[in-house]
Amino acid sequence: MGAHGDVRITYWPDGDLNKVETQWLAVDPEKDFTLQRELKNLKPNTSYQVAISGRRPGGQITSLVRGQFKTAPDSEDAAEVAFTVVTCHDFNRRDELANGHRIYPSMALLVKPDFLVHAGDIEYYDKPNPWARNVELARYKWNRIFALPYQRDFYRQTAAYFIKDDHETLKNDSWPGQTYGDLTWEQGLALYREQVPMGEKTYRTVRWGKDLQIWMVEGRDFRSPNTMPDGPDKTIWGEEQKAWFFKTFSESDATFKVLISPTPIVGPDRESKTDNHSNKVFAWEGNQIREFLSSHKNVFVACGDRHWQYATVDPKTGVREFSVGPGSDIHAGGFKESLKTEAHKYLRIKGGFLSVSVERAKGTPQINFTHHDVHGTIQHRETFLSE
């Protein structure tokens, strides 16, 4: 899919003529001709312009891509912040065949987020046209979906964090040690890191100003087999990640804390599912996490994976969860309005996205969770003042 060549990255704050420019850097032919580079010493709460030049090895410049991104405010800055969360993108189930998923221009035009979090199922190896049962076809699917005009234009101008789930790791409801055709578990993990900008760990937390901190967790790398009997030794997060989460979450002095999970923490889910913390087969760890979250104030969960939108409140702990919904209407399904419970404050079996904004109203911090349809039209909104 790729070609040998070099890239050079140039970036600068808006209105600042002092540009930072890297040397020419060779792409890696062993990693799908990609390159990842950490940009250091960035100013907080600043909009940056970026230009990426490309050339054949040692040759003349043959391509130039321009973009932009915004950096996070520091922890003492009570800045307004807006971000969006999406999930479940399948090339075959895009809204517009030529352009891609309609949610992307909707987010860019109507929300103008400071950043986006993709909560997993970025692509589907285990869906047809083609079934990606080897490394080459998996790379083909990554390249194809991010070449769509809507996706390409959005990510060129918006900072993004990525979380993986099962379908872009290997296959549905997968766990360590499994294979999918010729694609091994280890290859699936390596492909994800190859295709997505990532630091040392796939779980991390980011502070966005005085009033917001988000946690993005890893749901595949450390999990026990779904078929293992439930109990204190069965896990999705793994002991190291769980200890990290409990520690960093407890130490945070951010006004609002938002856990973004690739799979539900609260649910409810379909009775037949056996893959997430709202399912009976992971009840022990699910209860542990929900009880921990309920011991803190101003805590919320946003989750991916489910092909419907919802807002729920756990009857036992009071933990609130917002399911993003799939990236297109044709991708929606798997649940029915007739299954609505008392836990549901909102339920919609359609696609769209979730936007979250933090602001201060007469000096009081507040956070807004808004479900949108694929065109950006508001379907549901809940607002919470800090306790």
Secondary structure, 3 states (H helix, E strand, C coil): CCCCCEEEEEEEECCCCCCEECCCEECEHHHCCECCCCCCCCCCCCEEEEEEEEECCCCCEEEEEEEEEECCCCCCCCCCEEEEEECCCCHHHCCECCCECCHHHHHHHHHCCCEEEECCCCCCCCCCCCCCCCHHHHHHHHHHHHCCHHHHHHHHHCEEEECCCCCCCCCCCCCCCCEECCEEHHHHHHHHHHHCCCCCCCCEEEECCCCEEEEECCCCCCCCCCCCCCCCCCCCCCHHHHHHHHHHHHHCCCCEEEEEECCCCCCCCCCCCCCCCCCHHHHHHHHHHHHHHHCCCCEEEEECCCCCEEEEECCCCCCEEEECCCCCHHHCCCCCHHHCCCCEEEEECCCCEEEEEEEEECCEEEEEEEEECCCCCEEEEEEEECC
